[in-house]
Amino acid sequence: MAKFSIVFGIILIILGLVSYFGISSESITALIPAFLGLPMLILGWIAQNEKYLKHAMHGAAVLMLISIIGASVRILSNVSFNQSFVFSEPVIIQILMVLISLIFLILVVKSFFDSRKTKKLTK
């Protein structure tokens, strides 16, 4: 899972840079995916040491949960009952951030369950 964390961190950093330089360079908030991707990258690097694997992956899972909640709130704030939903570039970036974070969170939770099963079988 450490390598997955590094890969997902890089993906989020790229998403943030594309968002900032390619879509909306006037707002620093366009870099939010990169601001979340950097700690993911660092946690993945730390998790390569078996001693810190468990803590780093739990930290990465919490970070991605925060990412999902934060981006979802922003997406839902754009929804108005009187108007149709508009898929603007920032909304698409936020949806991508939710999807990337959700995929990582599913993979890491599955890894936690698999690890627990393995420990029970070896006892």
C-alpha positions as a LaTeX table, in Angstrom:
\begin{tabular}{lrrr}
\hline
Residue & $x$ (\AA) & $y$ (\AA) & $z$ (\AA) \\
\hline
Met1 & 0.00 & 0.00 & 0.00 \\
Ala2 & 2.95 & 2.35 & 0.44 \\
Lys3 & 3.50 & 2.41 & $-3.33$ \\
Phe4 & $-0.21$ & 3.04 & $-3.90$ \\
Ser5 & 0.00 & 6.02 & $-1.57$ \\
Ile6 & 2.94 & 7.41 & $-3.54$ \\
Val7 & 1.15 & 6.89 & $-6.86$ \\
Phe8 & $-2.10$ & 8.45 & $-5.63$ \\
Gly9 & $-0.12$ & 11.35 & $-4.13$ \\
Ile10 & 1.52 & 11.99 & $-7.50$ \\
Ile11 & $-1.86$ & 11.78 & $-9.25$ \\
Leu12 & $-3.34$ & 14.35 & $-6.87$ \\
Ile13 & $-0.33$ & 16.65 & $-7.29$ \\
Ile14 & $-0.69$ & 16.46 & $-11.08$ \\
Leu15 & $-4.44$ & 17.12 & $-10.79$ \\
Gly16 & $-3.77$ & 20.21 & $-8.67$ \\
Leu17 & $-1.11$ & 21.52 & $-11.05$ \\
Val18 & $-3.33$ & 20.96 & $-14.10$ \\
Ser19 & $-6.16$ & 22.68 & $-12.28$ \\
Tyr20 & $-4.04$ & 25.69 & $-11.34$ \\
Phe21 & $-1.98$ & 26.17 & $-14.50$ \\
Gly22 & $-4.42$ & 24.77 & $-17.05$ \\
Ile23 & $-7.78$ & 25.99 & $-15.82$ \\
Ser24 & $-7.75$ & 28.63 & $-13.12$ \\
Ser25 & $-4.47$ & 30.30 & $-12.28$ \\
Glu26 & $-6.10$ & 33.18 & $-10.44$ \\
Ser27 & $-7.18$ & 31.11 & $-7.43$ \\
Ile28 & $-4.87$ & 29.33 & $-4.99$ \\
Thr29 & $-7.73$ & 26.94 & $-4.15$ \\
Ala30 & $-7.14$ & 25.27 & $-7.51$ \\
Leu31 & $-4.02$ & 23.78 & $-5.89$ \\
Ile32 & $-5.97$ & 21.98 & $-3.14$ \\
Pro33 & $-5.51$ & 18.54 & $-4.78$ \\
Ala34 & $-1.75$ & 19.16 & $-4.84$ \\
Phe35 & $-1.83$ & 20.27 & $-1.20$ \\
Leu36 & $-3.41$ & 16.90 & $-0.35$ \\
Gly37 & $-1.20$ & 14.94 & $-2.74$ \\
Leu38 & 2.05 & 16.08 & $-1.14$ \\
Pro39 & 1.25 & 14.63 & 2.31 \\
Met40 & 0.05 & 11.44 & 0.57 \\
Leu41 & 3.39 & 11.20 & $-1.19$ \\
Ile42 & 5.25 & 11.77 & 2.07 \\
Leu43 & 3.10 & 9.22 & 3.95 \\
Gly44 & 3.75 & 6.67 & 1.20 \\
Trp45 & 7.47 & 7.29 & 1.47 \\
Ile46 & 7.32 & 6.91 & 5.28 \\
Ala47 & 5.21 & 3.75 & 4.95 \\
Gln48 & 7.97 & 2.00 & 3.02 \\
Asn49 & 9.58 & 1.45 & 6.42 \\
Glu50 & 7.69 & $-1.52$ & 7.90 \\
Lys51 & 7.94 & 0.03 & 11.36 \\
Tyr52 & 5.78 & 3.01 & 10.30 \\
Leu53 & 3.55 & 1.29 & 7.72 \\
Lys54 & 0.44 & 0.97 & 9.89 \\
His55 & 0.48 & 4.54 & 11.17 \\
Ala56 & 1.30 & 6.06 & 7.80 \\
Met57 & $-1.49$ & 4.18 & 6.03 \\
His58 & $-4.00$ & 5.14 & 8.71 \\
Gly59 & $-2.91$ & 8.75 & 8.27 \\
Ala60 & $-3.32$ & 8.45 & 4.50 \\
Ala61 & $-6.80$ & 6.96 & 4.94 \\
Val62 & $-7.84$ & 9.85 & 7.20 \\
Leu63 & $-6.40$ & 12.36 & 4.73 \\
Met64 & $-8.40$ & 10.84 & 1.87 \\
Leu65 & $-11.56$ & 10.79 & 3.99 \\
Ile66 & $-11.09$ & 14.50 & 4.66 \\
Ser67 & $-10.52$ & 15.00 & 0.93 \\
Ile68 & $-13.76$ & 13.18 & 0.06 \\
Ile69 & $-15.80$ & 15.14 & 2.60 \\
Gly70 & $-14.30$ & 18.52 & 1.67 \\
Ala71 & $-14.67$ & 18.12 & $-2.08$ \\
Ser72 & $-18.17$ & 16.65 & $-1.74$ \\
Val73 & $-19.29$ & 19.64 & 0.31 \\
Arg74 & $-17.95$ & 21.97 & $-2.39$ \\
Ile75 & $-19.70$ & 19.99 & $-5.13$ \\
Leu76 & $-22.99$ & 19.98 & $-3.24$ \\
Ser77 & $-22.70$ & 23.72 & $-2.55$ \\
Asn78 & $-22.89$ & 24.25 & $-6.32$ \\
Val79 & $-26.20$ & 22.39 & $-6.52$ \\
Ser80 & $-29.23$ & 24.61 & $-6.59$ \\
Phe81 & $-32.77$ & 23.32 & $-6.67$ \\
Asn82 & $-33.89$ & 26.14 & $-8.95$ \\
Gln83 & $-31.18$ & 25.69 & $-11.58$ \\
Ser84 & $-29.67$ & 22.79 & $-13.45$ \\
Phe85 & $-26.30$ & 21.47 & $-12.31$ \\
Val86 & $-23.42$ & 22.90 & $-14.35$ \\
Phe87 & $-20.29$ & 20.82 & $-14.93$ \\
Ser88 & $-17.75$ & 23.64 & $-14.90$ \\
Glu89 & $-14.01$ & 22.92 & $-14.85$ \\
Pro90 & $-13.65$ & 23.39 & $-11.07$ \\
Val91 & $-16.58$ & 21.03 & $-10.44$ \\
Ile92 & $-15.02$ & 18.41 & $-12.71$ \\
Ile93 & $-11.71$ & 18.73 & $-10.80$ \\
Gln94 & $-13.58$ & 18.31 & $-7.51$ \\
Ile95 & $-15.41$ & 15.24 & $-8.82$ \\
Leu96 & $-12.10$ & 13.75 & $-9.96$ \\
Met97 & $-10.61$ & 14.46 & $-6.54$ \\
Val98 & $-13.52$ & 12.66 & $-4.84$ \\
Leu99 & $-13.16$ & 9.67 & $-7.18$ \\
Ile100 & $-9.39$ & 9.41 & $-6.75$ \\
Ser101 & $-9.70$ & 9.73 & $-2.97$ \\
Leu102 & $-12.55$ & 7.21 & $-2.83$ \\
Ile103 & $-10.62$ & 4.63 & $-4.86$ \\
Phe104 & $-7.62$ & 4.99 & $-2.56$ \\
Leu105 & $-9.79$ & 4.79 & 0.56 \\
Ile106 & $-11.48$ & 1.61 & $-0.69$ \\
Leu107 & $-8.12$ & 0.02 & $-1.49$ \\
Val108 & $-6.59$ & 0.92 & 1.88 \\
Val109 & $-9.63$ & $-0.28$ & 3.88 \\
Lys110 & $-9.57$ & $-3.55$ & 1.92 \\
Ser111 & $-5.88$ & $-3.82$ & 2.76 \\
Phe112 & $-6.65$ & $-3.31$ & 6.45 \\
Phe113 & $-9.22$ & $-6.11$ & 6.38 \\
Asp114 & $-6.89$ & $-8.44$ & 4.47 \\
Ser115 & $-4.10$ & $-7.74$ & 6.93 \\
Arg116 & $-6.36$ & $-8.50$ & 9.88 \\
Lys117 & $-7.51$ & $-11.77$ & 8.26 \\
Thr118 & $-3.89$ & $-12.80$ & 7.65 \\
Lys119 & $-2.97$ & $-12.11$ & 11.27 \\
Lys120 & $-5.91$ & $-14.18$ & 12.53 \\
Leu121 & $-4.96$ & $-17.10$ & 10.27 \\
Thr122 & $-1.34$ & $-17.11$ & 11.43 \\
Lys123 & $-2.27$ & $-17.22$ & 15.12 \\
\hline
\end{tabular}
